[in-house]
């Protein structure tokens, strides 16, 4: 992996992670070189950028989901609390008072049910449904290519773990994560994702990853028309450790309060599949 590059954001010089930019169009076409680059990026650092600009409709839908996200979180708290689901980790509205982060999550299996979507989203159910379907196509296509390289010529494949025809916690999550007035107030939220693959679209510099071999951190460039993709813990397990679930965290470049939004799509194992038992 190459050394980080430097850039200035809001007057602050930062280290930018040298991530591979993978063309989804070429992946879908089974371009051998592009598939090899996908596999290498999934091995290390476990993060890459996915170029989705060839799908104009999908890129337009990303912007529409951003707008819906902003509209949703601008509602009064009592309205959003109607979407709260007590004891449900993967669905509904959550407000994390400490880090001042709010989220809404809906399962892929339920996205076409209007009752599962907030009223603010219901006039755009078609957009949400299409965005989820297209995002599912992105992650499952990448999973298929990784399977072919992990187990060439074998019947073993990742699809046997996420089983698209079966119920799962695969989901769409939208996030309001405001930047705080003081950088020092941002708490440590270092983590890995538990699923198979994660797609994220964000409108500002918000994600740092731990670089391999040294523990240094660098920023992920939020390039428009590109998804930030990372390997999750389940995929690391399914691959026998050949693919890497990378530590990452959400932060901000410097001081200065400002709203920011993120759209995430999580491909997770089918219900009943225990990665630890693989």
N, C-alpha and C positions, 0 to 999 in steps of 0.2 A: 504494500500500500504506500502511495506517495506521501510526501510530507504535506502538512497543512499549508494552505495559502492564507494570505492576510487580506482583510478588507476593512473599511471604515463604515460603521453603522451608527448614526446619530452622534457622530464625532468621536466614537470610540473604536480603536483598532481591535479586531477580534481574529481568532484562528478559525478557519473554515475547513470542515472535514472534506477530504478529497474523495467524495463518493462517486461511484460509477453512475452514469446516466444510461438507463436501459430503455430501448424503444419497445413499447408494447406491441406496436405493429409488427416489428421483426420477430418478437417472441411468438406472437400468434401465427406467424408464417413459418415457424420452426427454423429460423435462420440459425445455423450451427454456431457461428461466431458469437451471435448475440446471446444464445442460450448458454454458451460457455461462460460469457461475461456475467450473466445472471447467477450461475452456479458459484462462480468465484466470489461475487459480492455477498452471496448468502453464506459462504464459508467465513469470510472476513471482510469487513467488520460485522456483517449481519444487517447492514443498512445500505440502501441505495435509493436513487431517484428514478421514478418510472415516468417516462415521457408519454403523455396521453393526448397530446395536442392533435393527433390525427383524427380524433373523434370530436368534431365541433359540437355536436349535441351534448356529449358528456361534459365537456368543458363549460358549456353554457349552463348545464344543470348544476355543476359545482357552484357557480356564482349565484344561482337561484337558491340553493340550499344555504349558502352563506347568508343571503338576505332573510330567509325564513328563520334562521338561527338567531339573527339579531332581533327580528321582530318578536320571536318567542321570549327571549330573555329580557326584553324591555318591558314585559308585562308586570303588573303588580305581583308581589310574592304570593298573595292569597290565591291568585289565578293559577300560578305555576304549581302550587301545593296540591291542587286538584289532581295533578299527574303523579304525585308521590305514591310509591308502593312500598309499604312497610315490609322490611325483611327481604326485599327482592334486590339482589345485587346487580342484576343485568337489565332491569327495565325501569322506566319511569324517570321522574325528576329527582335530582339530588342537589343539595346545596351544602357545600363544604365550607363552613364558616371560617375555619382557621386560615386556609390559603385563599379564601374568597373566590372559590371556583364553583361554578354551577354546571350541571350536565343534564342532558335528557338522552335516554337510550331506548331503542325499540328493537326487538328481535326481527331478523329477516323473515322468520316464519309468520310474523304477525303484521308486517308492514302494510298489507293490503286490507287489513281490518281497520276501518275508520275509528272504531272505539279504542284502538291501541295508540292512535296518534293524537297529539294535542289539537285542540280546536284551531289554533293558529296555523297548523300544518294541513288541516283537512281540505281546504280549498285547492291545495296543491298535491293531493294524494298521488296523482299521476306522475308528477315530477319525482316525488320521493320514491315511488315504486320503480320507476325507470332507473333512477340513480342507484338504488340498491341492486337491481338486476344487473346493471352494467358493472358495478363494483364487484359483485359476485363473479362475474365473468373474468374480470381482471385477476382476482386472487386465485381462482380455480385454474385458470390457464397457466399462471406462473407455477402453481403447485404441480400441475401435470408435467411441465417441462423439468422441474426439479426432480420429480419422481423418475422420469426417464433417465436422468443423469445419476441419480442415487442408486438405482437398481436396474441397469440396462438389461433388457431382455427378460425381466422378471415379471411375475404377476403381482408382486408386492407393489403397492402404490399408495400415495397419500390419500387418494379418494376413499380408500377403505377405512380411513380414520375420520374424515369429515362427512362422508355419506350424504350428499346433497339432498337425497330424497327423504332423509330422516330428520327428526327434530334435533336442533342444536341451539347453542347460545350465540351463534353467529349474529352479529348485530351492527346497527348504525348508531353511533353516538355523536351528538353535537355538544360542543363545549364553549362556555364563556369563561375565559381565564384572564381577567384584567391584569395589565402590568401595573405594578405598585409604584407609589411615589418614590420609595427608596429601595434600591436593589438589595440592601441589607435585610429587608423584611421578607424576602423570598426564602421560604424554608426549603430544607433538603427533601426532595421527592424522588431521589434516585430509585429506579425500578427497572424490571424487565416486563415484557408483556407475556401473559400466560398462554395465549392461543397459538395458532399456526402461522398466520401472516397478518400484519396490520397495515392498512392504508391510512395515511393522514394527509389532509390538506389544511394548511394554515396560512393566515394572511400576513404574519409578521415573523421575525426571527424569534423562535420560541423553543427550539429543541437543541440540546447538546447531547453528544454521544461520547462514551468512553472509548478512546482509541485502543486498538490492540497493542499489546507488548509495551506497557509503560504507564498505563493508567491516566494519561493526559486526556483532557476534554477539548472538544472542538464543536463548533456550531454547524447545524445543517441549514443550507441555503434554501429558503422557501421559494423556489422558482415557480412562477405562474405556469399553469399547464402541466405541472409535474406532481405526482404523488410521492410523498416520503414513505418508503416501504421498509418494514423490518421483520426479521425472523422472530417468532415467539418461542417460549419455553417448550411448548408441545412439539413444535417442529424440530427443535434441537434434540429432544428425546426421540422422536420418531426416526430421525436420521442417524441415530447412534452417536450423536455429538459431532457429526461432520459439518453440520450447519450451526451457526452461532446466534444465540439470543443475546443481544448486546445491551449492556446497561445504558440507560439514557435518563435524562431529566428535563424538566420544563423550567426555564428561567427567563431572564430578560437581559438585554445587553447593558443597560445602565439605568440610572434614575429616570423617573418620569411616568406618571400615571397615564394609561391609555387602554382602551378596550381592545381585545383581540379575540378572535374566533377560531375554532378548529372543527373540522369534520373528520371523523374517524370511522373506519369500517374494519371489523374484526372477523376474520375467518377462524372459527373455533371447532374443536372436535365434536362429533355427534354426541348427543347425550348418551351416557353409558360407556363411552370410550375413556379409559383411564390411561393417560400417557405414561404414568409411573409403572403401569403393568406391562407395557410393551417390551 
